[in-house]
Each structure stands twice: as structure tokens, then as C-alpha cells.
Amino acid sequence: MTPISKIKPGLADAVLLAGRLLLALIFIHEGTTLALHFMRTVEAMAVVGISAPLVVGVIALQLGAGLALALGVFARIGAIMLGLFCLATATLFHMDFSSQNELLHFEKDLAIAGGMFVLSIAGSGGFSLDRLLRQMPSVPGPLRRILF
């Protein structure tokens, strides 16, 4: 199997961009939907014990980390946060395996989390704002290693 570093740089960067955009889409869409229907979202989440401040946090996470992935800026951090979010969502909301639909949602959340963790290791690639930031001499070495 060829490591991603051995694939032609343009092709690897294009695949990472496509993967980032596909993964980001679901979070940007869902975060936007929750924000546009905020009061309905708060009412629905209150039924399962989730408070309004936590709903705001979820919306901010989905939009912020989703945009980070799409733009490729601090994408590793965004991917880790969204991966953990997917694991939490799977275990908190989709554990009724007697329902085929819930099982499917559980499995999808796990698959998305896996993709996020892979992305957190692979990084955002060359078609990203991270690449531009990485080239800036003003970013200190230790921070550069963590973020990029």
C-alpha cells in the first residue's frame, strides 16, 4: 500500500480537499439548520435534557470546525473535535439497536469519526489555508508542529 506521502502531490492534495469538503458538508449543513431553527432546536433538545447553552456550543462546534475542515485551517484540531463529537453523538443518541434506523445512525457516526481521525493524522494537504500559515515565519516552531 502506498503511503499518502508517496502519491503525486497534486493528486494527494486534491483527494484531501475532496475528503475535507465531503466531511465538512454534513456539519456545516446541520449547524446552519440548527441555527436557523434555533428555538425549535432548543425545545427538541430540552426533551432529552440538553440545555440552550449546550445547543449554542454544538452549533458553534459544527459550524466552526466544519468551516475549519472546508477551508483547511486548523483542520487537524477541527477533525479531532468533530471525531469526538461523533463518538459522543453515537453513544448518547443512537444506542437503541432494536431500531434499524438508530443502528444505521450509530454506524454512520462511527464511520464519520473514523474519517475525522484519519484526517487529523493526514492533515489538510496542499490546497489549504494551513499550507499558507505553515509557510509564515511568524508561527513558532512548537505551535507549528501541533497545528500542522
C-alpha positions in Angstrom: 0.0 0.0 0.0 1.3 3.4 -0.9 1.5 6.0 1.9 -0.1 9.3 1.1 3.3 10.9 1.1 4.3 8.8 -2.0 1.2 9.8 -4.1 1.8 12.6 -6.6 1.5 15.8 -4.6 -1.3 17.3 -6.7 -3.4 14.2 -6.6 -3.0 13.7 -2.9 -3.9 17.3 -2.3 -6.9 17.1 -4.5 -8.1 13.9 -2.7 -7.6 15.5 0.7 -9.5 18.6 -0.4 -12.4 16.5 -1.7 -12.4 14.4 1.5 -12.3 17.6 3.7 -15.2 19.1 1.8 -17.3 16.0 1.9 -16.8 15.6 5.7 -17.3 19.3 6.3 -20.6 19.4 4.4 -22.7 17.5 6.9 -21.6 19.6 9.8 -21.9 23.0 8.1 -25.4 21.9 6.8 -26.5 20.6 10.2 -25.1 23.6 12.1 -26.8 26.0 9.8 -30.1 24.1 10.0 -29.9 24.1 13.8 -29.1 27.8 13.9 -31.9 28.8 11.5 -34.4 26.9 13.6 -32.9 27.7 17.0 -36.0 27.9 19.1 -37.3 24.6 17.7 -33.9 23.0 18.3 -33.7 24.2 21.9 -37.2 22.8 22.5 -36.4 19.5 21.0 -33.1 19.2 22.8 -34.7 20.1 26.2 -36.8 17.0 25.9 -33.6 14.9 26.1 -32.0 17.1 28.8 -29.8 19.3 26.7 -29.8 23.0 27.7 -29.8 26.0 25.4 -26.1 26.9 26.2 -25.1 23.4 25.1 -27.1 23.8 21.9 -25.2 27.0 21.2 -22.0 25.1 21.8 -23.0 22.3 19.4 -23.9 24.8 16.7 -20.6 26.7 17.1 -18.7 23.4 17.0 -20.4 22.2 13.9 -20.1 25.5 12.0 -16.6 26.4 13.3 -14.9 23.0 12.9 -16.9 22.3 9.7 -15.6 25.6 8.2 -12.1 24.8 9.5 -12.1 21.5 7.6 -13.6 23.0 4.5 -11.0 25.8 4.4 -8.2 23.7 5.6 -7.3 26.0 8.5 -6.5 24.3 11.8 -8.1 21.3 10.2 -6.4 18.7 12.4 -7.9 20.3 15.5 -11.3 20.6 13.9 -11.2 17.0 12.8 -10.3 15.7 16.3 -13.1 17.8 17.8 -15.7 16.6 15.3 -14.5 13.0 15.6 -15.0 13.2 19.4 -18.4 14.8 18.8 -19.5 12.0 16.5 -18.4 9.4 19.1 -20.4 11.3 21.7 -23.4 11.6 19.4 -23.3 7.9 18.6 -23.2 6.8 22.2 -25.7 9.4 23.6 -28.4 9.3 20.9 -28.1 6.2 18.8 -27.8 3.2 21.1 -31.3 1.7 20.5 -30.0 -1.1 18.3 -33.5 -2.7 18.2 -34.2 0.1 15.6 -32.5 -0.4 12.3 -32.5 3.4 11.8 -30.8 4.0 15.1 -28.2 1.3 14.3 -27.5 2.9 10.9 -27.1 6.3 12.5 -24.7 4.8 15.1 -22.6 3.2 12.4 -22.6 6.4 10.3 -21.4 8.4 13.3 -18.6 5.9 14.0 -17.6 5.9 10.3 -17.5 9.8 10.2 -15.5 9.7 13.4 -13.0 7.3 11.8 -12.7 9.6 8.8 -12.1 12.6 11.1 -9.3 10.8 13.0 -7.7 9.8 9.7 -7.9 13.4 8.5 -6.3 14.6 11.8 -3.3 12.4 11.0 -3.1 13.1 7.3 -3.5 16.8 7.6 -5.3 19.2 5.2 -2.9 18.9 2.3 -1.6 21.5 0.0 -4.9 23.0 -1.1 -5.5 24.6 2.3 -5.0 27.7 4.4 -2.9 25.6 6.7 -0.3 25.4 4.0 -0.2 29.1 3.7 0.1 29.5 7.5 2.8 26.9 7.7 4.9 29.0 5.3 4.6 32.0 7.6 7.9 32.5 9.5 6.0 34.2 12.4 4.4 30.9 13.5 6.6 29.5 16.4 8.1 26.0 15.9 6.2 24.2 18.7 2.8 25.7 17.7 3.7 24.8 14.0 4.2 21.1 15.0 0.8 20.9 16.9 -1.3 22.7 14.3 0.2 21.4 11.1 
